[in-house]
Amino acid sequence: MDNDRVSGVMSVREVPYQGHNALCPVTQRLVLTLILLMGTGCSGSKVTTQASSELPRYQIKTVALVPFTSLSTPQVPDSAGQFMSAPQGAKRSDISLNIPSSIEPHARQTAAVPDYAAEKVTQLFWVRLKNRQGIVILSPHESAKAAVPQTARSENAAPESEAASLANKLKADAALIGQVLVYQERSGSRLGASPPATVGFEVKAVAADGKVLWVGNYYERQKPMIEDFLGFIHHGGGFVTAEELAQYGADEVLKTFPFGTEGE
């Protein structure tokens, strides 16, 4: 008689109890992948700011917001829409070059910063600064009226020097200048874009004596979720427009703006 049968009933082999929280191998792999994405999926620093060590000795009560300029040299994107020359604040590791050798240099398209980009980014900063408490921000319009006409400017004049002169002319303690380095719209929609939006700009607070007191840089070429999990989720889980990237960049850069406090 078979020893596994007792009174006609087949014995059941005992299986160790693993509890309700036990995860199947597939689920375990999914959880591990998610943890790794959250830990390493960030594409690096998109915002960098730095304040001068001499900042404490300056009493800044009035700042002139100067209309931003844009980079006049066209950028050369590769076949994936990434830029060959990295603007200040962008890591080289964020920019991969993948241009087929069969493409001749004269056949490569260039992507210049759109004419409207500088004004758009200027307005983003003006909206965020005009109600700042504890400091007076002079409008871009007021700064533009007092600025030296473009035709009368020296080609060799440094932007910081011109900013200091403008601050003195307006009797301001400092001037805030900026330049849009990259402003590329996405090609596609929120569900998918190739290339995605790319925005880069830098801002500087220059004292009336010409000293650079604070610098902020922002550069981001939006990446898909598998390359930048946290960044993609932060942007709402979709591919955003260049203006939305610029809004995010302005908010993040101004978090360390050293003059005044954020207004209501």
C-alpha positions as CSV (number, residue, x, y, z in Angstrom):
1,M,0.0,0.0,0.0
2,D,1.2,3.5,-0.8
3,N,2.6,5.2,2.3
4,D,1.4,8.6,1.0
5,R,-2.2,7.5,1.4
6,V,-3.9,7.2,4.8
7,S,-7.6,6.0,4.9
8,G,-7.9,6.9,1.2
9,V,-6.8,10.5,1.7
10,M,-3.7,11.8,0.0
11,S,-1.3,13.6,2.3
12,V,-0.5,17.3,1.5
13,R,3.2,18.4,1.5
14,E,3.7,21.2,4.0
15,V,4.7,24.6,2.4
16,P,6.3,27.3,4.6
17,Y,4.0,30.3,5.2
18,Q,5.4,33.5,3.6
19,G,2.8,35.9,4.8
20,H,0.6,38.3,3.0
21,N,3.4,40.7,2.2
22,A,5.5,38.3,0.2
23,L,6.3,39.6,-3.3
24,C,6.5,37.4,-6.3
25,P,9.8,37.6,-8.2
26,V,8.3,39.8,-11.0
27,T,7.0,42.3,-8.4
28,Q,10.3,42.3,-6.6
29,R,12.1,43.2,-9.8
30,L,9.6,46.0,-10.6
31,V,10.0,47.5,-7.1
32,L,13.8,47.3,-7.4
33,T,13.7,48.9,-10.8
34,L,11.6,51.8,-9.4
35,I,13.9,52.3,-6.5
36,L,16.9,52.5,-8.8
37,L,15.1,54.9,-11.1
38,M,14.3,57.2,-8.2
39,G,17.8,57.1,-6.9
40,T,19.7,57.5,-10.1
41,G,17.2,58.8,-12.6
42,C,17.9,62.4,-12.1
43,S,19.8,63.9,-15.0
44,G,22.2,66.0,-12.9
45,S,22.1,69.6,-11.7
46,K,19.8,71.7,-13.9
47,V,20.2,74.8,-11.7
48,T,23.4,76.3,-10.3
49,T,23.7,79.5,-8.4
50,Q,26.6,81.2,-6.7
51,A,26.9,84.3,-4.5
52,S,30.0,86.4,-4.1
53,S,31.9,86.2,-0.9
54,E,31.8,90.0,-0.8
55,L,28.0,90.1,-0.9
56,P,27.5,90.9,2.8
57,R,29.2,94.3,2.5
58,Y,26.7,95.5,-0.1
59,Q,23.5,97.2,0.9
60,I,21.2,96.5,-2.1
61,K,17.8,98.3,-1.9
62,T,17.1,98.9,-5.6
63,V,17.7,96.6,-8.5
64,A,17.2,97.5,-12.2
65,L,15.9,94.5,-14.2
66,V,17.6,94.9,-17.6
67,P,15.9,93.2,-20.6
68,F,17.5,89.9,-21.3
69,T,19.5,89.3,-24.5
70,S,19.8,86.1,-26.5
71,L,22.8,84.2,-27.8
72,S,23.4,85.4,-31.4
73,T,25.5,82.4,-32.4
74,P,23.3,79.6,-33.8
75,Q,23.6,76.3,-32.1
76,V,24.1,73.1,-34.1
77,P,21.8,70.2,-33.0
78,D,22.6,66.6,-33.8
79,S,20.2,64.1,-35.3
80,A,18.5,63.7,-31.9
81,G,18.1,67.4,-31.4
82,Q,20.8,67.9,-28.8
83,F,23.2,70.8,-29.0
84,M,26.9,70.3,-29.8
85,S,28.0,73.3,-27.7
86,A,26.9,73.2,-24.1
87,P,25.9,76.5,-22.6
88,Q,27.3,77.6,-19.2
89,G,25.7,75.6,-16.5
90,A,25.1,72.5,-18.6
91,K,27.2,69.4,-18.0
92,R,28.9,67.8,-21.0
93,S,27.5,64.5,-19.8
94,D,24.0,65.8,-20.5
95,I,24.9,66.4,-24.1
96,S,25.7,63.4,-26.2
97,L,27.0,63.8,-29.8
98,N,25.6,61.3,-32.2
99,I,26.0,62.8,-35.6
100,P,26.5,60.3,-38.4
101,S,29.8,60.8,-40.1
102,S,28.0,60.7,-43.5
103,I,26.5,64.1,-42.8
104,E,28.6,66.8,-44.2
105,P,29.1,69.9,-42.0
106,H,27.4,72.2,-44.5
107,A,24.3,70.0,-44.4
108,R,23.8,70.3,-40.7
109,Q,21.0,72.6,-39.7
110,T,21.5,75.3,-37.1
111,A,19.1,76.3,-34.4
112,A,19.2,79.9,-33.4
113,V,17.5,81.3,-30.3
114,P,14.1,82.7,-31.4
115,D,13.7,86.5,-31.3
116,Y,10.8,86.3,-28.8
117,A,12.7,84.2,-26.2
118,A,14.7,87.0,-24.5
119,E,11.5,89.0,-24.0
120,K,9.6,86.0,-22.7
121,V,12.2,85.1,-20.2
122,T,12.6,88.7,-19.1
123,Q,8.8,88.8,-18.4
124,L,9.0,85.6,-16.4
125,F,11.6,87.2,-14.1
126,W,9.7,90.5,-13.9
127,V,6.4,88.8,-12.8
128,R,8.3,87.0,-10.1
129,L,10.4,90.0,-8.9
130,K,8.1,93.0,-9.1
131,N,6.2,92.2,-5.9
132,R,9.3,91.1,-3.9
133,Q,9.4,92.5,-0.4
134,G,12.2,94.6,1.1
135,I,13.6,95.7,-2.3
136,V,12.6,97.9,-5.2
137,I,12.8,96.3,-8.6
138,L,12.9,98.7,-11.6
139,S,11.0,97.4,-14.6
140,P,12.6,96.2,-17.8
141,H,10.8,99.0,-19.6
142,E,12.4,101.7,-17.4
143,S,15.8,100.1,-17.8
144,A,15.4,99.9,-21.5
145,K,14.7,103.6,-21.8
146,A,17.8,104.5,-19.8
147,A,20.1,102.0,-21.6
148,V,22.6,103.1,-24.2
149,P,21.2,102.5,-27.7
150,Q,22.4,99.3,-29.4
151,T,24.0,101.3,-32.2
152,A,26.1,103.4,-29.8
153,R,27.4,100.4,-27.8
154,S,31.1,99.4,-28.0
155,E,31.6,95.9,-29.4
156,N,34.2,95.2,-26.7
157,A,32.2,96.5,-23.8
158,A,31.5,93.7,-21.2
159,P,27.9,93.2,-20.2
160,E,28.8,93.6,-16.6
161,S,30.4,97.0,-17.3
162,E,27.3,98.2,-19.2
163,A,25.1,96.9,-16.3
164,A,27.0,98.9,-13.8
165,S,26.8,102.0,-15.9
166,L,23.0,101.6,-16.2
167,A,22.6,101.0,-12.5
168,N,24.4,104.3,-11.8
169,K,22.3,106.1,-14.4
170,L,19.1,104.9,-12.7
171,K,20.5,105.5,-9.2
172,A,20.1,101.8,-8.5
173,D,22.3,99.7,-6.3
174,A,22.6,96.9,-8.8
175,A,21.3,95.7,-12.1
176,L,20.1,92.2,-13.0
177,I,21.1,91.1,-16.5
178,G,20.5,87.9,-18.3
179,Q,21.1,86.0,-21.5
180,V,19.0,83.2,-23.1
181,L,21.5,80.7,-24.4
182,V,19.2,78.0,-25.7
183,Y,15.4,78.1,-26.4
184,Q,14.2,75.2,-28.5
185,E,10.5,74.2,-28.6
186,R,9.5,70.6,-28.5
187,S,8.5,68.9,-31.7
188,G,5.4,66.8,-30.8
189,S,3.0,66.9,-27.9
190,R,2.8,66.2,-24.2
191,L,2.6,62.5,-25.0
192,G,5.7,62.4,-27.1
193,A,8.3,64.8,-28.5
194,S,11.4,64.4,-30.6
195,P,13.2,66.5,-30.0
196,P,11.9,67.6,-26.6
197,A,12.0,71.2,-25.4
198,T,15.4,72.6,-24.3
199,V,16.0,75.9,-22.4
200,G,19.1,77.4,-21.0
201,F,19.8,80.9,-19.6
202,E,22.1,82.7,-17.2
203,V,21.4,85.7,-14.9
204,K,23.8,88.0,-13.0
205,A,23.3,90.6,-10.4
206,V,25.9,93.3,-10.9
207,A,26.6,96.1,-8.3
208,A,26.9,99.7,-9.4
209,D,30.6,99.4,-8.9
210,G,30.8,96.5,-11.4
211,K,31.1,93.7,-8.9
212,V,29.2,90.5,-9.8
213,L,27.3,89.7,-6.6
214,W,25.3,86.7,-7.7
215,V,25.1,84.3,-10.7
216,G,22.4,81.9,-11.6
217,N,22.4,79.3,-14.4
218,Y,19.7,77.0,-15.7
219,Y,19.9,74.4,-18.5
220,E,17.5,71.6,-19.2
221,R,16.8,69.4,-22.2
222,Q,13.8,67.4,-21.0
223,K,14.5,63.7,-21.0
224,P,12.0,60.8,-21.1
225,M,11.0,59.0,-17.9
226,I,13.5,56.2,-18.3
227,E,16.4,58.7,-18.2
228,D,15.1,61.2,-15.7
229,F,12.3,59.7,-13.6
230,L,12.0,62.4,-11.0
231,G,12.4,65.2,-13.5
232,F,9.7,63.8,-15.8
233,I,7.3,63.3,-12.9
234,H,8.0,66.8,-11.6
235,H,7.0,68.2,-15.0
236,G,3.6,66.5,-14.7
237,G,4.5,63.2,-16.4
238,G,4.6,64.6,-19.9
239,F,6.7,66.5,-22.4
240,V,6.4,70.2,-21.6
241,T,6.8,73.3,-23.8
242,A,9.9,75.6,-23.8
243,E,7.9,78.2,-21.9
244,E,7.0,75.7,-19.2
245,L,10.7,74.8,-18.8
246,A,11.6,78.5,-18.6
247,Q,9.0,79.0,-15.9
248,Y,10.4,76.2,-13.9
249,G,14.0,77.5,-14.4
250,A,13.0,81.0,-13.3
251,D,11.3,79.7,-10.2
252,E,14.3,77.5,-9.3
253,V,17.0,80.1,-9.9
254,L,15.2,82.8,-7.9
255,K,15.1,80.5,-4.8
256,T,18.6,81.7,-4.0
257,F,18.2,85.3,-5.2
258,P,19.8,87.2,-2.3
259,F,17.9,90.5,-2.3
260,G,14.5,90.9,-0.7
261,T,12.0,88.2,0.1
262,E,9.4,86.6,-2.0
263,G,6.1,88.6,-2.0
264,E,2.6,87.3,-2.0
